[in-house]
Amino acid sequence: MSAAPGEQRVAWAQARELAFAAGAASPPVSVPLSAAVARVLADPVLALCDVPHYASSAMDGWAVRGPGPWVLRTASETSAAALGANDARAIVTGGLIPEAADAVLRSEAGVVVGGELRASIEPSPGQHIRPAGEEFRRGDVAIEAGVRVNPAHIAVAAACGADELVVRARGRVSLVLTGDEVVTHSIPAPGTVRDSFGPTLPAFVGMLGGEVVREARRGDDLEALADALSAEPTASDVVITTGGTGSSSADHLRAALSRLGARIQVGGVEMRPGGPSLLARLDDGRLLIGLPGNPLAAMMGLLTLAEPLLAALSGGRVAEPSRIRLAQAVPPGRGATRLIPFRLVDGLALPSAFTGSAMLRGLADASGVLVGSSAGAEAGAELEFVTLPWS
């Protein structure tokens, strides 16, 4: 494993920059409408037709021409024959407006007497008619590029005649979860821990703009880990591992990377929790993010390294930290950069007391993560913070 300038621990902000710089955007892809929710548009959605594409009724009632009373005419459901002067034809909401119709008389405002339609209040010209092209004209931009697609966008795209959307690519991620002590079901016995990564990481990676395509679970064994890291190199762009980033006899990630000829890009981050998080490039070109085994430390590693890397692979960008005022003091503590979950209370940041590497309680309730220093901060001071993908 060859050394790199960033092999030693680097500052938190620099780690994020290095992770972003390591990724190169993949070409956009076309996906069916049903698969486009939460994806980011690479190309704008254009209206392929007028929306609505025909003039339709906004009410149940009668399409009418001229002043009443009107002669009530009958027609087949698909007929669009023009109305004659002082004619009326029954119509339902969404129905095609007959040619030459002036307005729609809603059913509550009319009565039929002996084949003649009479109105209690005559409609004004154009009343209750939805004209063609009211929302979009053919060729209009219906949804701008760069938008994260929601279900309403899908409905708009369908109305505009689209069957597929061109979206940014998502980084394909292989997960390699390690640990002899990890159990995947029920209450763990003393000396074992419940797996929090297996059910969490695919969703977390998805929220960060990636897609988990492969998952493997291995014990604390160098040979098994090296085999898992080198398996199916064309299946993914990124490998994310959990555990084994330290230097104990049970930590094998760095040795496995050395055996595979990987190049370390970030050997660790000057932050707490999550300092042992690392970024490497495997000899087959894939990038690897090594996360610590403790849950909160791993989540901070994801926000620090995986978020910018996956943004780069999708052709996106990483938002700069914002600033917020503290509702309560942050006491001094270890770590050049301290990442502290907080809740938003009356517009102020209330730091969590649950900041240990293995504690998830504070993060589960968090509105964001404060970026502090070893010096702490007084109540009322401003600190930088990063948002969480689900907040």
C-alpha positions in Angstrom: 0.0 0.0 0.0 1.7 3.2 -1.1 1.6 6.2 1.0 -0.2 9.3 0.0 0.0 12.9 1.3 -3.3 12.4 3.1 -2.4 9.1 4.7 -2.2 10.7 8.1 -5.3 12.2 9.8 -6.5 15.3 8.1 -8.7 18.2 9.2 -12.5 17.6 8.9 -13.1 20.2 6.2 -10.1 19.0 4.2 -11.4 15.4 4.5 -14.6 16.5 2.9 -12.8 18.3 0.1 -10.6 15.3 -0.6 -13.6 12.9 -0.7 -15.4 15.2 -3.1 -12.3 15.5 -5.3 -11.9 11.7 -5.4 -15.1 11.2 -7.3 -15.9 11.8 -11.0 -19.4 12.1 -12.2 -20.9 9.2 -14.2 -23.1 9.9 -17.2 -26.8 10.6 -16.6 -29.3 7.7 -17.0 -32.9 7.4 -18.2 -35.3 5.7 -15.8 -39.0 5.0 -15.9 -41.3 7.5 -14.1 -42.0 4.9 -11.4 -38.3 4.7 -10.5 -37.5 8.4 -10.6 -38.8 9.6 -7.2 -35.9 11.0 -5.1 -33.6 11.1 -8.1 -32.2 14.4 -9.3 -33.0 15.5 -12.8 -30.1 15.8 -15.2 -32.2 17.2 -18.0 -35.3 19.4 -17.8 -38.7 17.9 -18.4 -40.4 19.5 -21.4 -44.1 19.4 -22.1 -44.5 17.1 -25.1 -48.1 18.4 -25.5 -50.3 21.1 -24.2 -51.4 20.4 -20.6 -54.4 19.9 -20.5 -54.1 18.6 -24.1 -57.8 19.3 -24.7 -60.4 21.7 -23.4 -62.3 20.0 -20.6 -65.1 20.6 -18.2 -64.4 21.6 -14.6 -67.9 20.6 -13.5 -70.6 18.0 -14.0 -73.4 19.7 -15.9 -74.0 20.8 -19.5 -71.9 22.3 -22.2 -73.9 25.2 -23.6 -73.7 27.7 -26.5 -75.4 31.1 -26.5 -77.9 32.3 -24.0 -80.5 30.0 -22.4 -82.9 28.3 -22.4 -81.1 25.7 -24.5 -82.3 22.7 -26.5 -80.8 19.6 -24.9 -79.0 17.4 -27.4 -77.7 13.9 -26.9 -74.4 12.4 -28.2 -72.2 9.4 -27.7 -69.5 9.7 -25.1 -66.8 10.2 -27.6 -68.6 12.6 -29.8 -67.1 16.1 -30.2 -69.6 17.4 -32.7 -70.1 21.1 -32.6 -73.0 22.6 -30.7 -75.5 24.6 -32.6 -76.8 27.9 -31.4 -78.7 27.7 -28.1 -77.8 24.0 -27.8 -76.7 22.1 -24.7 -75.2 18.7 -24.1 -74.6 16.8 -20.9 -71.0 16.7 -19.8 -69.0 15.3 -16.8 -66.0 16.7 -15.0 -63.0 16.1 -17.3 -65.2 15.6 -20.3 -64.2 17.0 -23.8 -65.8 20.3 -24.5 -67.8 20.2 -27.7 -66.7 22.6 -30.5 -68.3 26.0 -30.3 -69.4 25.6 -26.6 -69.3 28.9 -24.7 -69.4 27.7 -21.1 -70.5 24.8 -18.8 -73.6 25.2 -16.7 -73.1 23.2 -13.6 -75.7 20.6 -12.7 -76.8 22.5 -9.5 -77.7 25.6 -11.6 -79.8 23.9 -14.3 -83.1 22.0 -14.7 -84.4 20.1 -17.7 -88.1 20.6 -18.5 -89.5 18.9 -21.6 -86.2 18.6 -23.4 -85.3 22.2 -22.6 -82.5 23.2 -20.3 -83.1 26.2 -18.1 -80.6 28.0 -15.8 -81.2 29.5 -12.4 -78.0 31.6 -13.0 -76.6 31.7 -16.6 -72.9 31.0 -16.8 -70.5 33.6 -18.0 -68.4 33.0 -21.2 -65.7 30.4 -20.5 -67.1 29.5 -17.1 -66.1 26.0 -15.8 -64.1 25.3 -18.9 -60.4 24.2 -18.5 -58.8 25.5 -21.7 -56.1 23.4 -23.5 -52.6 24.5 -22.5 -53.8 26.2 -19.3 -50.8 24.7 -17.3 -48.2 24.2 -20.0 -47.9 24.8 -23.7 -46.1 22.2 -25.8 -42.3 22.9 -25.5 -42.6 24.6 -22.1 -40.1 23.6 -19.4 -42.3 21.8 -16.9 -39.6 20.8 -14.4 -36.1 22.4 -14.3 -32.9 20.3 -14.3 -31.4 19.9 -10.8 -34.7 19.3 -9.1 -35.0 16.3 -6.7 -38.1 14.5 -8.1 -41.1 14.0 -5.8 -44.4 12.2 -6.5 -46.1 15.4 -7.7 -43.3 15.9 -10.3 -44.0 12.3 -11.5 -47.6 13.3 -12.1 -46.6 16.5 -13.9 -44.2 14.5 -16.1 -46.8 12.0 -17.0 -49.3 14.7 -17.9 -46.7 16.2 -20.1 -46.4 12.9 -22.0 -43.1 11.7 -20.6 -42.5 8.0 -20.0 -38.9 8.3 -18.7 -36.8 10.9 -17.0 -33.1 11.6 -17.4 -31.6 11.7 -14.0 -28.1 12.0 -12.5 -26.3 8.7 -12.0 -26.1 7.3 -8.5 -22.9 5.9 -7.1 -23.2 2.1 -6.8 -22.1 0.9 -3.4 -21.0 -2.5 -2.1 -21.2 -2.9 1.7 -18.8 -5.1 3.6 -19.9 -5.5 7.2 -17.4 -7.0 9.6 -17.3 -8.2 13.2 -17.3 -11.5 15.0 -19.3 -10.1 17.8 -22.3 -8.9 15.7 -25.7 -10.6 15.8 -28.5 -9.7 13.4 -31.6 -10.7 15.4 -33.2 -10.3 18.9 -31.5 -9.2 22.0 -27.7 -9.8 22.0 -26.0 -11.7 24.8 -23.2 -10.1 26.9 -20.1 -9.7 24.7 -22.1 -9.4 21.5 -23.8 -6.4 19.9 -26.9 -6.0 17.8 -26.2 -5.2 14.1 -27.3 -1.6 13.5 -25.6 -1.3 10.1 -27.3 -3.9 8.0 -30.8 -2.4 8.3 -29.5 1.2 8.4 -26.8 1.7 5.8 -28.7 0.9 2.6 -31.3 3.6 3.5 -28.6 6.1 4.7 -26.6 5.6 1.5 -29.8 6.1 -0.6 -30.5 9.3 1.2 -27.0 10.5 0.4 -27.5 9.8 -3.3 -26.0 6.3 -3.6 -27.4 2.9 -4.2 -26.4 -0.3 -2.4 -26.0 -3.0 -5.0 -24.2 -5.7 -3.0 -23.8 -6.6 0.6 -21.4 -9.0 2.3 -20.9 -9.9 5.9 -17.5 -11.2 7.2 -15.9 -12.0 10.6 -12.7 -10.5 11.9 -10.5 -12.4 9.5 -7.8 -10.8 7.2 -8.2 -13.4 4.4 -12.0 -13.2 4.3 -11.9 -9.4 4.3 -9.4 -9.2 1.5 -11.5 -11.6 -0.6 -14.7 -9.6 0.1 -13.0 -6.3 -0.9 -11.7 -7.7 -4.2 -15.0 -9.5 -5.2 -17.0 -8.4 -8.2 -15.0 -5.2 -8.9 -17.2 -4.1 -11.8 -20.4 -4.3 -9.7 -19.9 -1.1 -7.8 -18.1 2.3 -7.7 -17.6 2.5 -4.0 -17.0 0.0 -1.2 -18.1 0.9 2.3 -16.8 -1.2 5.2 -17.8 -1.1 8.8 -15.3 -1.9 11.6 -11.7 -2.8 11.5 -10.3 0.7 11.0 -8.3 0.7 14.2 -5.0 -1.0 15.0 -6.0 -3.8 17.4 -5.4 -7.5 16.7 -9.1 -7.7 15.5 -8.7 -4.8 13.0 -7.7 -6.0 9.6 -8.9 -3.3 7.1 -5.6 -1.5 6.7 -3.7 -4.8 6.3 -6.2 -5.9 3.7 -5.8 -2.6 1.8 -2.1 -3.1 1.9 -2.4 -6.6 0.5 -4.6 -5.3 -2.3 -2.3 -2.5 -3.3 -4.8 0.2 -2.3 -3.7 3.9 -2.0 -4.8 5.7 1.1 -6.4 9.1 0.4 -7.5 10.0 3.9 -5.9 7.9 6.6 -8.2 9.3 9.3 -10.0 12.5 10.2 -9.3 14.9 13.1 -12.8 14.6 14.5 -14.7 13.0 17.3 -16.5 10.7 17.0 -15.4 9.0 13.8 -11.8 9.8 13.7 -10.6 6.4 12.3 -12.8 6.8 9.2 -10.6 6.5 6.1 -10.8 6.8 2.3 -8.8 4.7 -0.1 -8.6 3.9 -3.8 -8.4 0.2 -4.6 -6.0 -0.9 -7.4 -9.1 -1.7 -9.6 -10.1 2.0 -9.4 -13.0 1.7 -6.9 -13.0 4.0 -3.9 -13.3 2.6 -0.4 -14.7 4.3 2.7 -13.8 2.6 5.9 -16.2 3.3 8.8 -15.5 2.7 12.5 -17.4 -0.1 14.2 -19.2 2.2 16.7 -22.6 3.4 15.3 -22.4 7.1 15.9 -18.8 7.2 14.8 -19.7 5.4 11.6 -22.6 7.8 10.9 -20.3 10.8 11.3 -17.9 9.1 8.9 -20.7 8.8 6.4 -21.5 12.5 6.6 -17.8 13.4 6.4 -16.6 11.2 3.6 -19.6 9.4 1.9 -21.8 12.4 1.4 -19.3 14.4 -0.6 -18.0 11.4 -2.5 -21.5 10.3 -3.5 -22.4 13.9 -4.5 -19.4 14.0 -6.8 -20.3 10.7 -8.4 -23.8 12.0 -9.2 -22.5 15.3 -10.6 -23.9 17.2 -7.6 -22.3 19.4 -5.0 -22.0 19.5 -1.2 -23.7 22.3 0.6 -21.4 24.4 2.8 -22.1 24.3 6.5 -24.6 26.8 7.8 -24.5 28.6 11.2 -26.8 28.5 14.2 -26.9 30.0 17.6 -26.6 27.8 20.7 -29.4 27.5 23.2 -27.0 25.9 25.7 -23.2 25.9 26.2 -21.0 23.2 24.6 -18.3 22.3 27.2 -14.7 21.8 26.2 -13.8 18.4 25.0 -11.3 16.3 23.0 -11.1 16.5 19.3 -10.0 19.2 16.9 -13.4 19.0 15.3 -16.3 17.7 17.5 -19.5 16.6 15.7 -22.4 17.0 18.1 -26.0 16.2 17.2 -28.5 18.9 18.1 -32.2 19.5 18.2 -33.8 22.7 17.0 -35.7 24.4 19.9 -37.3 27.8 19.3 -34.8 28.5 16.5 -31.8 27.6 18.6 -29.5 24.6 18.7 -29.8 22.4 21.8 -26.8 20.1 21.8 -27.3 16.4 22.6 -25.9 14.9 25.8 -25.6 11.6 24.0 -22.4 12.0 21.9 -20.4 8.8 22.7 -19.2 6.9 19.7 -21.6 4.0 20.3 -24.7 6.2 21.2 -27.4 6.8 18.6 -30.0 8.3 20.8 -28.9 11.9 20.1 -28.7 11.4 16.4 -32.1 9.8 16.2 -33.7 13.0 17.6 -31.4 15.4 15.8 -32.1 18.3 13.5 -28.5 18.5 12.4 -24.9 18.1 13.6 -22.9 20.9 15.1 -19.3 21.4 14.0 -17.5 22.5 17.2 -13.9 22.5 18.5 -12.1 21.3 21.6 -12.6 24.7 23.2 -16.4 24.3 23.4 -18.7 27.4 23.1 -20.9 29.5 25.3 -24.7 29.7 25.1 -25.6 32.2 22.5 -22.5 31.7 20.4 -22.8 30.6 16.8 -21.4 27.4 15.5 -21.4 25.8 12.0 -23.7 22.9 11.4 -24.4 20.3 8.7 -27.9 19.1 7.9 -28.9 15.4 8.1 -30.3 13.8 4.9 -33.6 13.1 6.6 -34.1 16.4 8.4 
